[in-house]
Amino acid sequence: MRLNGKIAIVTGAGSGFGEGIAKRFAQEGARVVVNDINVKGGERVAGEIATAGGKALFLRADVTRSAEWAGMIGAAETAFGGLDVIVNNAGWTHRKKPYVEVTEAEFDKVYAINVKSVYLSALHAVPVFRRRGGGCLVNIGSTAGLRPRPGLTVYNSSKAAVILMSKSMAAEFGPERIRVNCVNPVFSADTALSA
């Protein structure tokens, strides 16, 4: 069990990649905070982890809100005694359409969920990691952040931001034993990109 004794928060863990990540972390011995705004999905995943013998806690929290990050990290510390890993998996995009048809509200939502959430996670987790002598942030980017895709320019650029933020954060926090990694998957069968 490679993650035995570790405490992790996985955002967007009520389905898709996040569900798989949360379950795998639990199988490897981590205690997992399953985060999602989808209560039904999040509770299901946490329940399935517990049924399989793992330890999980579901927390509904909006990753675009600083106060909710503070609450989520505090809940992880209270329930499990600390925090070692955050997987920033929550993400969102609009339907594929011409750039000039993307509304300002859609633009703001893409950047809040995909980019601001990464900033907020570090803002609240880094002080905890410093106290614990290290930690790990895993940011889920996308291959979309590496190559142009007409009709998804806003999403693509948000994921490019995640990729570069991750590299910069790794350079900044690495000397403090805080690792930052970015994983760039293609897409999951149950993400917004597939329907």
Protein Blocks (a to p, Z undefined) as FASTA:
>chain_A
ZZgoiacddehklgcjllmmmmmmmmnopacddddfblklmmmmmmmmmmnopacddddd
dfkbmklmmmmmmmmmmmnopafbdcdfbccddddddfklpcfklmmmmmmmmmmmmmmm
mmmmmmmmmmnopacddddddfklmpccehilmmmmmmmmmmmmmmmmmmmmmmnopacd
ddddfbdfkbmklZZ
